[in-house]
Amino acid sequence: MAKTSSSKKTKTRPSLADGADKYALYRLSVQDPEHEVSMFRRFYKDAFGREATSLREDFCAAFAVCCEWVKTSKERRAIGVDLDDEPLSYGRTHYLNKLSAEQQQRVTLLKQDVMTTTTTAEIIAAQNYSFYIFKRRAEVLRYFRQVHRSLADEGIFVFDMMGGGAMYADDVVEGRQVARPTAQDKLDNPPFRYVWHQESFDPVSADALFHIHFRFPDGSAIEKAFTYDWRLWTLPELLELLDEAGFSARHVYWETDDKDGNPSGNYRRALRGHADPAWLCYVVALK
Ligand SMILES: C[S@@+](CC[C@H](N)C(=O)[O-])C[C@H]1O[C@@H](n2cnc3c(N)ncnc32)[C@H](O)[C@@H]1O
C-alpha cells in the first residue's frame, strides 16, 4: 500500500540520542586511561622503586585501562575482570581491536566475580568507585582480602575515592559540556552534555543513588545511561578495612590545588586532607 502524505509527515529523523554510543560518551566524560596508567606507574615506583609489568583491572567494564597499559611497554600484560558481557564485548570491538595483534595477546579478559578471581598481578586497580556496590562492611573486607591474596609479593592495590559534604544531599545535578577532541570522534559522537545526578542520600545507611545522563542539542537525551546504587564509604572506614585485610601500609594521594585554588588534577601523598565540599583522592595499599 502506498504511504499517505500524513504518514510521510509524521516520519521523524533519528535524534542525536538515537545514534549515540553511551560507552563512547562515558569514556569521553569520565575516563582518562592515559592518566590512570601514568598514576599507577608512579604509585608503584613510589612503593618499590621500579616499574611494574602486570596490572589487573577489577570491575574493568570495557577495559580501556588494560588496553592503555599494554601499549606502554612490550613487557606489560593486563587482566580485566568484569561480570557483565555487554561492556566486555564493547571493549573487544572498540578498544581491543585497535591494538596490534601482539598487544592484544597481552590482554586477558575474565568474565568473573572480583570476589572469587585469583589471578595475580603487581597492581590491582578498582577505579571509579566500583566497589561501593558492596554495601556491607563484611563484603568490602572479603573483597580486600581477595585482592591482598592475589597481589604479587611486591604488589599494590589502587582505588580512587570521592567524598565531601556536597555528597550528603538529595537531588544534586551537575553538568558540563564535553568537547570532542578529535575529528574521528566528531564523526562518531554528536556534541553532548554530561550530567552527573545524585538522586538521593540516606544518612542512616549511607546509601546513595546516582545516574549519568547524556543530553544533546536537539533536545534528545539518554537519561539514566548508567545508574549506580552505592554506599558512600568514608576514607577512614576503608583505611581500617585495608589494615584488617592484611595490607602492610597504605597511602592517601590527595588532589593538590592549582595557583588559583582550583583542583589541579595532580595528586600528592598526604597525611591530612581538606574539608572540600567535593574532593577526590587515590588510595594505594601495599601488600
Ligand atoms: C562503575 S562500572 C566500572 C567502570 C570502570 N572501572 C571505570 O573506571 O570506568 C562497574 C563495573 O563493575 C562490574 N561489576 C559489578 N560487580 C562486579 C563483580 N562482583 N565482579 C566483577 N565485576 C563487577 C559491572 O559489570 C560494571 O561493568
Ligand as a Chemical Component Dictionary entry (heavy atoms), coordinates in Angstrom:
data_LIG
# 
_chem_comp.id                   LIG 
_chem_comp.type                 NON-POLYMER 
_chem_comp.pdbx_formal_charge   0 
_chem_comp.three_letter_code    LIG 
# 
loop_
_chem_comp_atom.comp_id 
_chem_comp_atom.atom_id 
_chem_comp_atom.alt_atom_id 
_chem_comp_atom.type_symbol 
_chem_comp_atom.charge 
_chem_comp_atom.model_Cartn_x 
_chem_comp_atom.model_Cartn_y 
_chem_comp_atom.model_Cartn_z 
_chem_comp_atom.pdbx_ordinal 
LIG C1  C1  C 0  31.256 1.710  37.527 1  
LIG S1  S1  S 1  31.488 0.420  36.347 2  
LIG C2  C2  C 0  33.226 0.353  36.164 3  
LIG C3  C3  C 0  33.831 1.281  35.321 4  
LIG C4  C4  C 0  35.314 1.225  35.107 5  
LIG N1  N1  N 0  36.079 0.540  36.143 6  
LIG C5  C5  C 0  35.778 2.664  35.018 7  
LIG O1  O1  O 0  36.769 3.027  35.642 8  
LIG O2  O2  O -1 35.156 3.446  34.356 9  
LIG C6  C6  C 0  31.246 -1.014 37.312 10 
LIG C7  C7  C 0  31.516 -2.350 36.598 11 
LIG O3  O3  O 0  31.657 -3.346 37.601 12 
LIG C8  C8  C 0  31.094 -4.547 37.131 13 
LIG N2  N2  N 0  30.825 -5.392 38.314 14 
LIG C9  C9  C 0  29.906 -5.186 39.295 15 
LIG N3  N3  N 0  30.024 -6.131 40.253 16 
LIG C10 C10 C 0  31.059 -6.934 39.884 17 
LIG C11 C11 C 0  31.662 -8.068 40.485 18 
LIG N4  N4  N 0  31.232 -8.576 41.667 19 
LIG N5  N5  N 0  32.683 -8.657 39.838 20 
LIG C12 C12 C 0  33.131 -8.169 38.656 21 
LIG N6  N6  N 0  32.594 -7.076 38.055 22 
LIG C13 C13 C 0  31.570 -6.475 38.650 23 
LIG C14 C14 C 0  29.884 -4.117 36.344 24 
LIG O4  O4  O 0  29.514 -5.111 35.408 25 
LIG C15 C15 C 0  30.399 -2.824 35.689 26 
LIG O5  O5  O 0  30.916 -3.074 34.396 27 
# 
loop_
_chem_comp_bond.comp_id 
_chem_comp_bond.atom_id_1 
_chem_comp_bond.atom_id_2 
_chem_comp_bond.value_order 
_chem_comp_bond.pdbx_ordinal 
LIG C1  S1  SING 1  
LIG S1  C2  SING 2  
LIG S1  C6  SING 3  
LIG C2  C3  SING 4  
LIG C3  C4  SING 5  
LIG C4  N1  SING 6  
LIG C4  C5  SING 7  
LIG C5  O1  DOUB 8  
LIG C5  O2  SING 9  
LIG C6  C7  SING 10 
LIG C7  O3  SING 11 
LIG C7  C15 SING 12 
LIG O3  C8  SING 13 
LIG C8  N2  SING 14 
LIG C8  C14 SING 15 
LIG N2  C9  SING 16 
LIG N2  C13 SING 17 
LIG C9  N3  DOUB 18 
LIG N3  C10 SING 19 
LIG C10 C11 SING 20 
LIG C10 C13 DOUB 21 
LIG C11 N4  SING 22 
LIG C11 N5  DOUB 23 
LIG N5  C12 SING 24 
LIG C12 N6  DOUB 25 
LIG N6  C13 SING 26 
LIG C14 O4  SING 27 
LIG C14 C15 SING 28 
LIG C15 O5  SING 29 
# 
